[in-house]
Amino acid sequence: MNVGRRNPAFLFSAVLALCSLVMFGCSKKVEEKTEAPNSQIVARIGNDVITTQELDNEFRLARVPVERRKDPALIKQVLGELVTRKYIARKALDAKLDREPATLLDLLRARDLVLANAAESRDLAKKSSEIAKADIDNYIAKHPLKFADRQIATTEQITLPANAVSQALIDAVRDMKSLDEVEQKLTAMAIAHARAQGTLNSADVSPEFFSLIREKRAADNVFFLRADPNAIFFRIDSIANQPLQGDDAVKLARQALQIELLKSEASLATVEANLAAKYQGEYANIMSAQAPSAK
């Protein structure tokens, strides 16, 4: 017998078994810990309990305002859903579904996601607290169409699912000069759509696109915009100045800077992770290969 090598399937099973033992050991310790005081228990399902902390966490995840967390109807809904989930989870544990390889991998993945999100939230909160008034003022000055020169266009528009927009549709409506023509083509192609009045905020599109709209806003010009999950064909009825100033401007600028920070932190984490990773076997070649250039 050759004991110097191991079957890959055996090694995989061994790793899963080890992880399963670790997670089972952790869950067992949790189950064996001292039960929460009665004052903190809001429900019992067999041997399991639901605590006030768990219920508060459900409200937090659902983004329920603190002042609404005593609403009896809301408590009934949220607590009922939590009880059902606990009951089904206990059935899964009793059936030892947490020992199955696929379920175990899902649990490990869920743990990683929770920890990664917690780390990102902590870092973002720290960075956000460092946003100075000068940063906000600078952002407002650099984006006039979002603030001092903000404009709102009233439109007539046809909305359809973005995934219904094919190259064939784009080619078919390319030279059309009215929404009536576009609507007729959509109907002929059996594409679901809705026609209504709408608005377009200069803060929500690129400055280049909004400038194009202002230049070619004649009634016989039809514009197209993707706004996932929808796509919109529209024409402009009017454009009015609606500056955004004061506290509302500061709030929007801070939110925009926070989004930029989040994207920056995510990009940095990706770079650092790839530098730390040591890819093995064929994956080393795959991960080191350059992506094909766009044609």
Buried (B, 14 or more C-beta within 10 A) or exposed (E): EEEEEEEEEEEEEEEBEEBBEEBBEEEEEEEEEEEBEEEBBBBEBEEBBBBEEBBEEBBEEEEBEEEEBEEEEBBEEBBEEBBEEBEEBBEEBEEEEBBBBEBBEEBBEEEEEEEEEEEBEEBBEEBBEEBEEEEBEEBBEEBEBBBBBBBBBEBBBBBBEEEBBEEEBEEBBEEBEEBEBBBEBBEEBEBEBEBEEBEBBBBEBEEEEBEBBEEEBEEEBBBBBEEEEBBBBBBBBEBEEEEBEEEEBBEBBBEBBBEEBBEEBEEEBEEEEEEEEEEEEEEEEEEEEEEEEEE
